[in-house]
Amino acid sequence: MAADPTTTAVRSSARTGLDADALKRGVLDNLICLQARPPGIATPHDWYMALAYSVRDRMLARWAATFQTYAERELRVTCYFSAEFLIGPQLGNNLVNLGIEANARAAMQALGQDLDALLAIEEEPGLGNGGLGRLAACYLDSLATLEIPSVGYGIRYEFGIFDQEIRDGWQVEVTDKWLQKGNPWEIVRPNVAYYVAFGGHTQSETDPQGRLRVQWIPAHMVKGVACDTPMLGFRVNTCNTLRLWKSEAVESFDLQDFNAGDYYQAVQEKVISETLSKVLYPNDEPEAGKRLRLAQQYFFVSCSLQDMLRLLDLKGEPVGRFADMFAAQLNDTHPSIAVAELMRLLVDVRLLPWDEAWSITRRTLAYTNHTLLPEALETWGLPLFRGLLPRPLEIIYEINRRFLDEVRQRYPGDDARLARMSMIDEAGEKKVRMAHLATVGCCAVNGVAALHSALLKQTVMRDFAQLWPERFHNVTNGVTPRRFMLLSNPGLARLLDKTVGEGWVTDLTRLRALEAHADDAAFQDEWRGVKRANKEALAQHIRSAVGVVVDPTALFDIQVKRIHEYKRQHLNALYVVTLYQRLRRDPQRAVAPRCFVFGGKAAPGYAMAKLIIRLINGVAEVVNNDPAMDGRLKVVFFPDFNVKNAHFIYPAADLSEQISTAGKEASGTGNMKFMMNGALTIGTLDGANVEIREEVGDQNFFLFGLTAEQVEQIHCEGYRPADCVNANEELREALDLIAGGHFSRGDRNMFRPLIENLRQTDPFLVLADYAAYVACQEEVSAAWQDARRWTRMSILNTARAGKFSSDRAIREYCEQIWKIHPVSVDLDQRL
């Protein structure tokens, strides 16, 4: 068929053309028409915005074509519900996915601008906290790349969790004003808005057909407005949607109150309503802000489910087809209120019989569990829940009543089992167990690593796994190679393209072909050259961020992740202190020069985590200012770890620290990003470490520590941390040095809570694993001294990383849980 001349004209235009000249014209148009700046006085930020809008222009045709394709086809759509989407900067990622990075670089150079400088201007979107949100973002990338019809649903936070600064060694939280200068990727849709109820009471009545109907009379209503971000796949036309909800007042200004002189009351509802999407609240503060978090979760879940019902209506489908049209994945317990809310919408609003509504709910929803930590399995006190969500609570009670009747039939007389499985925890203060609600109300429950999924069925979900074994699955997490290899490590990407072909970007298993080159001396030289360049780049960023000069030839030993006791950054710090002591005692000791890099945020109310940050910085202050350590040992705490900074950190790592207490980390995804970029792992048999070790081979992984079974056993037998201290002189010396004020400028009280916690209870077995960890670090040092051996191990880590692509994970969700198939978007016929 002959090309449509209109289509050809559109494609070559300044809005949609992909060549450098069209991009150049597009940037100039947007600079003047959107930024209102002529080139002569445009700021760097103006140029960034103009380029971003120009790239977005090229995505919009694909976005519109995707909408139209989905509207015309009979298909099932994945709706990914997550309280966080840590999507990272979008400009570079979209340039890569469109395949126009080189053209954009040429266009900006012709305009006198440097593309790298403009990329550095982009703010980190404050839409997530850590691994949970980053995983959700990786999955959106893979869903689009694999051409899976999907929508991401969450909250459009006005302020991120916080920007982290380090002052006098302490973490200081600074407001994350990521939207202050605008967001060129977002399209606000005021016409797509829904109302969400809070508080009040319910009243029951019988309808003319004799059916009981319940009406919720709320005390307060909030409006949720859709804010859409296009999510483009890699070199495909599919451009899915991330739809985030911004809260607004139903009536933002009361003129009567204003005219009466009550100015505060006139705007009070607006202020209260907008609080819901004001800020991302950290999960590690279990008591503070509970009401806000519950309200946030219900708000975005209700808006999202109402949106799905609207889309069903737009397609002219009956409500009974809801589960055929949508599969909704609940990313952890945060969206688990969806079980009760979907039932409310179906029973109270759409007037379906209970059994039909329950069948639809169960067939639509699926639940991903991300933790075995009891404090992270969300529960809500009944008074709080009843006061905020009276009608959803009534529905939960009814779901629970029917469920417990089912349990009684299967296990007659087993009252203890009923108490364990009930959605209402009756012990002490009554609480709603959200993980139980999700498990009962979903068609599938999955863990996120083989070990985690097994422990899930053996521990916190044991009773449910016995009742419904067919409902439990494992889908090991994955990360996108587009952002964490192709975009953040272009030197490695070019070497991989040359060696195994470009297909690895969407089929990471092709990296297995690298194994044939692992012992090739010339290839090893190229490999080390890429790593050296990445380490030099990180060294420059470290010097700029914290003023510490590090040697790129040293072993870069890196631990970056959320600061938490179970992740055991303090075990790493204890080893640094031990190494420091050894070098002080024996200045001639032969050791591999090391640069320890830490990074991560502690929740503002998590005192012990913040103290661990202070310890790391205290050790860094002493070590880095000791002339005897120069060229041998450096310690860096890199502030404000986020996706943007991760682009420099993962490619530069030689050693990846994955040292959580076995059985505590569900999966981890940082471990995968390090592995893909050729870092070797030192770690416990925890989370996805188990599978990483299986893939890469025992000889290419530095293993230490207690297993999950041994951890359980040692706790059951009665753990005595003092025994570990008494048996190990180096451990005792390290603890005494910290307690004595050596790393706190003589202050013996600063680290007392941390040291007493370790000596008296040591809940995460830091001291129990210390000796094995130190011994394993000696193995690391020996391996590093043999450059050919280390390089071979590094190559094999990348070569065997194929399993940990998010593409593989999404395919497993599609096959095992969602039953969804790819749908190609034909751009030519949509323009």
N, C-alpha and C positions, 0 to 999 in steps of 0.2 A: 504494500500500500504506500502511495506517495506521501512524503512528509507534509504535514499541515504547515503552510507558510506562516500562519499565526504562531504556531508552536515554535518554529525556528526563530522567529523574531523575539519571542519571549525568552528563549534560551540564550540568545546572544545579548540580552539587555543587561543594563547595569544592575538590575535586581536579581537576575537568575544566572547570568553567565558565569562559568567557572574558570575561565582563563584570566591571566593576570591583568589584561587591559580592562575587562569587564569589572573585575574586583576593584581596580583603581577608580573607575568611574562611579562605581557603587559607593565607595568610601567617600569620595568627594560630594556626591549627592546627599548622603546621610549626614555628613559633617555640616552641610549648610541647612538642609531641610529638617533634620531632627535635632541636631546640636546647636543650630543657629550660630555657627562660627565659621568665618572664612579661614582658609588655611593659615594666613599670616599671623593670626592671633590665637589659633587653636592651642589648647593645652594638651599635654600627653594623654590626660584622661579623656578629652574630647576625641582625640584620634582613636583611643581604645574603643570608646562607645560607637564611633562611626564604623569601625571595622567589625565590631560585634554585631551591630544591626545589619551590616552587609552580609555577614555569614548567616545570620538568622533569616534574612530574605531568601537565601538559597535553600534553607530548610523548609520554608513555609509551603512551597509547592508540594513537597514530599509529605508534609504534615496534612495538607488538605486532601491529597490523593489517598493517604492512609485512612482518614476519616471516611471518605466516600466509599472506599473499598469495603471497609467494615460495615458501613450502613447498607450496602447492596447485597452483601453475602449473608448466608445463614451460617453463623459460626459461634464458637464459644470464646469468651474473652476472659483472660486472667486479670483479676483485680488484686493488686498487691497492697495490703494494708500495713502500714508501718508508721510508728510515731516519729521515725527519723529517716532521712534520706541524705546521707553525707555525699552529695554528688560531686563536690570539688569544683574547681574553676572549669568553665564550659568552653571558652574560646578555643584553646588548644585541642581539646577533645573533639570538638565539632569540625575543626580543620582537618584533623586526622581522619575522622569518619567520612567526610566528604571527599577526601583525597586531594585537597587543594592547599596543603601547607606550603609547598614550594611556590605555588602561584601567589599565595598571600604574601609570602616573604618578598617576592619580586615586586609585587604591587606596592607594598609599603616602602620598599627601598626606593622605588621610583618617586614616591611622595616625600622622600627625605626622612622616613621613619624606620626604626628598627623593630622588627616583629617581636624579638625576645623581650625587649624593654616594655612593649605593650602587653605582652602576656603576663609580665610580672606585676602589672598594675591591677589586674582583676582581683577582686575580693573573694575570699573563701566564703561560699554560701553557708550561713550559720543554721543549717537544717539538720544537724546531727551531732552526736557526742563521740561515738567511737565505732567499734566493730559492727554493731548491729545496723547502724545507719549506712556504713560503708558497704556492707554486704548487700543491703537493699539497692544501693546505687549500682553496684556491679550487676545485680540481677536485671535492673532496668536496661543496662547496656546490652546484656546477652539476649534479653527478650526481643529487643529491637533488631539486633544483629541476626538472630535466628528467625526473624519475621513471625514472631508469635504475637497475635492480637492481645494487647495488654494495656492496662492503666495502672499507674501508681497513685495511691491515695494517702495523704498525710496532712500535716499542719504547716502552714506558711508562717514560720516564726519570724517576727520582726527583728528580734535580737537572738543571736546564737547563745550557746551555753556561757561562754566568756572567752575573751582573749587572755592568754596567760603571760604575765610578766614575772620576772624573777628579781626581787629586790632584797638585797642583803641575804640572799640565799633562800628566801621564802617565796612561795607562790603568792602572787597578788592577782586577783581577778579584776579584769577591766571589761567594761561593757563592749560587747561585740556589735558594733553598728554597721553590719555588713550591707544594709540597704541604704545607707546614708547618701550615697551618690547615685542611687538608682540601680535597677537590675534589667539590662537589655534583653535578657532571655525570657522574661516573664510577660505573659499576656493575661491581664485581669479581665474577667468576664462578669460584669455586674448583673447581667441578665441570667446568670446561672447561680442561683442563691437559694438556700433552704433555711428553714427555721428549726431551731433546736430548743427543747423545753428543759427547764431545771426547776426543782423544788415543787412546792405546792402540795396538792393532794389528788386522790382519785375518787371517782364516784361510779357506782355500778347501777345499771338499769337493764330491764328486759326489753328487747326489741319486739316489734309486732309478730315476729315468727317464734317468739318464746325463747330466743337465745340471749344469754348473758352478754352484755356489752359493758366495757369499762372505758370511762373517759378520764383522761389526765387533765386536771386543771392546774397548769403550772403557775408558779409565782413569778417566773422570769423567763423571757425568751431571748435567744441570741440568733443573729443571722450569720450564716456562713457563706462567704463569697468565693467562687472558684478563681484560683490563680494558676494558670497553666504554663508549663515549661515543656518544650518539645524535646523528646528523647530519640535521637537519630541513631540508627544502626550503622555498623561499619560497612561502607561501600554497598549498601542496599537502599532501596527507596522507602523502606518502612521507617516511619517516624511516629513513634508512640507518644503518649502523654503522661507527664507527671502532674497530677491535679492536686494542688494543696489548698487548704481552706483557711481563709482569713476571717476572723470574727469581727462582726460589726453590731452595733445596736440596732434593734428593730426600728426604733425612732430615735435618731441620734441627738435631737434637740427639741426640748419641750418649750414651745413658745409661751404657753400659759404661765409656766413657772418663771420664765424669764421676765415676762411682763409684770408678774407679781413681785419681782425683786429677788427671787430665790435663784441667783445665778448658778450656784453650785448644783442645786437639784436639777437645773435645766440641762446640764451636761453629764450628770452622774451616771445615767444608764449607759451612755456612750463609753465612758471611762471603764466601767465595770465590764461591759461586754467585750471590749477590745483587749482586755487583760488575757483572755483565753488564748490568743495566738501571739501574745506579746513576747514571750521568752521560752526557750527550751529549758526545761527543768531537769537537773541531773538525777538519775536513778539512784545514785549512791547515798542520797539523803532520805532514808526510809520514812521518817516521821514528818519532817518539814515539807510543807507544800503539798500534802496528800490531797487536799480538796481541789487544788488547782490541777494536779495531774489527772485525777479522776474526771474532772470536768473537761479537760483537754481531750482525753481519750474518748469520752462519750461524744463530744462535739464533732470530732473528725469522723468517727465511725458513723454517726447518724447522718451527717451530710453526705458521706460516701454512699451509704445504702440508699438514701433517698435519690441520689444521682443515678445509681444503677437502675432503680425502678423507673425513673424518668426516661432513661435510654431505652428500657424495655417498651415503654408506652410509645416512644417515638418510632420504634420499629413495628408498632402495631401488634405486638405479641401479648397474649394473655398472661396474667401473673403466674399462672400455673407452669409456665415455661421458664421461669426465672432461673432455676438451677441448670436448665439446658443451655441457657445463654451466658451464664457467668460462673466462674470459679473464683472464690475469694480466699486468698492465703493470708492468714493472720501471723504477722511477723512478731513472735513472742506473745506474752500475755497482754501487752498494752492495748491491742484492739479486740480482746476477747469479749468485751461487752457487746460485740456484734451479734453474738448468739441471742442475747435477750432483745437487742434492738431490732434485729430482723424479724423476730417473732412478734414484737409489738407492731411493727409496720404492717405485717401480714394479717395479724389477727384484729388489731384495733382500727387500723386505717383501711386496709383492703378487705376486711371482714371475712377472711378465710376461716374455715373450721380449724381448730387447734391441730388435729392430726395432719391435715394437709400442709399447714404452715410448718409444722415440725419436720415433715418429710423434705420440704423445700430447703429449710435451713440446714438440715444435716447433709443434704446433697451438695449444697453450695459452698460451705465453709470448710477450710482445712487449717490446721494449727501447727506452727513450727515452734518447738521448745528450744530455748537457747541456754538454759542453765539448770544446774542441779543444786545451786546454792539456795537454801530455804528462804533467805532474806530477799532473794531476787524473784521468787515465785509470788507474784503480787496477791495481796489480800487487802480487803477494805473493811474497816469496822462498820458494823450494821448501822449505828446512829448516823455516821457520815453518809453512808450509801442511801439510807432511807430519806435523809433530809435533802439530798441532792437529786436522787433518781427514784422517786417512790414507785412509779409504774414499772420500770425495768426490774426493781427488786421483787415486786409481786410476781412477775413472770419467772424470775429465777427460782422463787419458792415453788412455783407450780412445776417447772422443769425438774427441780430437785425431788419433789414429791413423787412424780411419775418415775423418775430414774431409780429412786430408792425402792420403790415397789418392784421394779425389775430385778434389782440386786437381791431383794428378799426372796424372790422366786428361785433365783439361782443358788443362793446360799442361805437357806432358811435357818433362823436362829443365830446367825453370826452378827451379833450387835456391834462387835468391835470393828468388823469390816464396814458395816454401815456408817459408823462414826468416821472411819478413815476416808471413805469415799464421798461422803456428803459434801455438797457445795457450800454448806454452812459449817464452819468450824465452831463447835459448841464449847470448846475448852477455853476457860477464861472469858475474855471479851469476845463476844460472837463476831465472826468475820466471814465475809464472802471470799471463797477460794476461786480465783479467776482461772487458774490452770485447770481446775476440775470442771469449771463451766465450759472452757474451751474443749476439753477432751470429750465431754459428753455431747456437746453440740456440733462437733465436726466429724466429717467423714474419714479424716485421716489425721494422724499425729506423727510428726517426724522429728528425729534428732538430727544433729548437724555434723556428726562424725561417727564412725563405726563404734568407737569406745563409748562415746556419749550416748548413743542410741541404745546400746546394750545396758549401760548403767541406768538409763532412764527407765527401762522396763524392769530392772532389778531393784530400784530404790523408790523414787518419788512417785512413779506411775505403775508400780508393781501390780496393785489390785486391778487397775484398769486394763493393763496388758493381759492379765489372766482372764478378764471378762471378755475382751475384744482383741485377741492377738492379731487378727487380720487388719486391724486399724493402724498398727504401728509400722513405721517405715524408717529407713535411714536415707538421708540425702546429704552427703558430705559437702560442706561449703566449698565455694570456689571464688576466684577473683578474676577480673577481666584483664586479659593480656594487652588489650588496646591501651588502657590508661597506664598500667603498671609495668609495661615493657616497651611497647611501640612509642608511646608519648614520652614517658619519663626516662627511658634509656635508649635514645636514638642510636648511639654508637653500637650497642649490642644488637639492636634491631637490624642495622645495616650488615653486621657480621652474620647474623642469622639468615637474612635474605640471601646473601652471597653463598652461604654454606648449604642451606637446606631448602631454599626457595621461599617465596613470600607467603605461601599457603599456611604457614604456622600460625599466622595472626588469628585465623578462624578455626584452625585445627591444631591445637597445641601438641597433640600426640606426634605430629611430624618432627618435633624436636628430638625424638629418639634417634634420628639420623646423625645427631651430633656425637653419639657414642663412638662412631667410626673414626672421629677426629680427636678423641680425648687424649691420645698418646702422641699425637703429631706435634713435633717441637715447634714448627712454624705456626701452626694454629694456636698452640698454647701461648706463643709470644703475642699474637694478635689479641687473644682473650685477655691476657694480662694488661695489654695496652688499653683496652676498653675500660677495664676495672680501674686502672691507674688514673685515667682521665676523669672518671666519675668521682674518685676519691679526692682528686685535686679540686673539683667543683664543690664538693661538700666541705672541704677544708676552707675554701674561700667563704662559704656561707657561715661556717662556724666562727671564723675570724670576725666577720661582719656582725654576727648576732651576739656573740659573747666575748669577743676580744681575745680568744685563746688561739694560739698558733699551733697547729697540729701537723705532724709529718705524714704525708700521703703514703710513704713507704711502710709505715707501721701497720700492724694488724688492726683493722677497724672492727671493734667488738661492740655490737649495737643492740640495745634493748629499748624499743619505742612502743608504747602501748599505754592504755589507761593505767594510772597508778592505783594499785590495789594490793592489799596484803597477800591475796592468794596468787597474784602474778609474781610476787617475791622479788621485786627490785632490790629489797634489802639483803637478799641472799647474794646477789651480784655485788652490792656495795661491800658486803663483808669480805668477799674474795678480793676486791680491790684493796681493802685495808690490809689483808693478809699479804698480798703481793708487795704492797708498799713497805710493810714491816720486813719482809724478806730482803728487799733491796737495801733497806737502811742497815740491816745487820751485816749484809754481805754485798758491798758495793760492786764487787767483781763478779757477782753471780750472773751466769749466762741465761738471759731470758729474751724472748721475742719482744721487741718494742711493741707496746700496745697503746691504742687510743680507745678508751671506753666512752661510748656515747649513749646517754640516756635521754629519753623524751617522753612526755605524756602529761595529761592533766589529772589532778585530784579533784574530786567533788568538793565544793566549797566547805561543806560541813563535815568532811571526812578527815578528822584531826590526825589520825595515824598515817594516812596517805600523804598528807601535807608535811608531816614530820619526816617521812622517808625522802621527800624531795629536798628538805632542808639538810638531811644527812648527806645526800649525794653532793649537794653543792658545798657542804662543809668539807667533805673529803676532797672535792675538786680544788677548793681554795688552798688547802694544805699541800696537796700533791703537786699542783701546777706551779706553786711558788717555791718548791724545794729544788735548788739547783742540781742536787744529786739525782733527781728523777728526769732531768732534761734529756730528751732523746730516748727515754726508756719507758716512761709512763705518763699518760695524760688522761684527764677525766673531764668530760663535758656534759652539762645538762643543756640540751638544745630546747629553748623555750617555744611554747605555742605549737606543739606538734599537731599538724593537720594534713589534709591531702596535698596542699600546695608544697609544704615542706617535705612531705614524704617523697615527692618526685626526685629530690636530691639524696634522700637518706637511703632508700631501699637499694638503688643501683650501686651505692658506694660501699655497702656492707661486705665484710669478709666473713664475719661470724654473726649468726642470728641467735639471740638469747630467747629461748622459749622454755622457761624454767618454772612454770606454775606447778603447784602441788598436784600430783596425779589424782585425777578424778574430779578436779574443780573446773578446768577450762572445757567448755562445751566443744569447741573446735579451734578457734583462732583463725584469722585470715592473714595477719601480718606474717606468720610463719610461711605461708604460701608465697607472698609477695617477695620475701627475702630469697626463698628457694629459687623462684623463677629467674631472679637476677643473679644467680650464681653464688649466693652466700651459703656457707655450711651452717648446719644447725647444731647447737648444743642444747639438749632438752631432756625432759622427762617423758615417760610414756603417758602423755596426757593429750586429750583432744585429738586434733588431726596430726599431731606429731607422730602418732602410731602409724598412720597411713603414709605420711611422708617418709618415715624410716623404711616401711615396707617397699615403697616405690624406689627409693634411692639406693637401698642396700645398707646393711648394718655397718659395713666398713666405711661408708660415706656419711655417717651420722654420729655425733658425739653424745652417747647416751649415759645418763646417770640417774640415780635416785630411786626412791621407793615406788613400787607400782600402786595402782589404785587399791588392789586387794591388800597389800602390805600397809597402806595408809589406814584402811579400815581396821585392820588387825591391831595396829599399834595403838589406835585410839581405844579399841575395846579392851586391850590389856592394861591400859593405864600408862599414858606417856609421861615420862619424867625428863623434861629438857635439861635439868641439872646433870643428868648422867652423860649427856652429849658434851656438855661443857667440861666436866671433870675428866673426860676421856681424851680431850683434844686440847693440847697446850696452845696451838695457834688460834683456835677459836676463842679460848679464854682471853688470850692477849688482845685479840681484835675487839671483843666486847668491852674489855677493861679500858682500852685506848679510847673508844667512843664514849664510854661512861665517864671517863676521867676528864673530858672536856677538850681533848686534843683537836677535835674537828669542830669545836664550837667556841673557839677563842677563850678557852678556860672555863666556860659555863658548864658545870657538872649537872645542872638540872635540865638543860635543854632536851637531851635525848633520853632522859630517865624513863618516860612512859614507854618508849620503844624498847629499850633494853630490858625493863622489867617485864614487859609483855613477852619477850622472847625467853627470858630466863624462867618465868613462872608458868606460862601456859603454852606459848608457841603454837597457836592454833593451826598454823599452816606448815608446820614441821620444817621450818627453815634450818634449825640447828640439827635436826635429824638427817637432813640431806647435805649438810655443809661439807663433811669430809669427802663424800663421793663427788660432790661438785668440784671441789678443789683438785682432787685427783684427775677428774675429767679435763679440767682446764690445763693440766700438765700435758695431757695427750694432745690437746689443741696446740699448745706451744711447740711440741715436737713435730707435729704435722706441718705447721707453718714454716718451720726451718727448712723443709724440703719443698722447694718452690714447684718442682714438677709434679710431685704427689698432690700438693694442695690444689694446683691448677686443674689437674685431672679430676679431683673430687668436685671442684667448682663446676666444671663443664658437665659432669654427670648429674649434678643437682638440677641444672637447667634442662638437660636432656630428658630427665625423668619427671618433669613437672606437669606433664600433660593432663593428668587426672584432676589437677586442681584449678582448671579453667572453670569459670562460672558458666560457660557454654555447656559443659558436661552436666553441671548441677541442674541447669534449667531444662535440659533434655530429660533428665530423670524426673523432675517435677511434672513435666508434660506427660510422660509415659506412665508414671506410677500413680499420680494423684489427680492432676487436672484433666487428663484425657483431651488434650488440646493439640492441634496440628498447625504447622506453619501456613501462612497465607501471604503470597507474594503480592506486592503492590506494583502495578504497571504505570509508571509515571507518564509515558508517552500518551496514553489514552486518557489521562486525567487533566492535563493542562488546558 
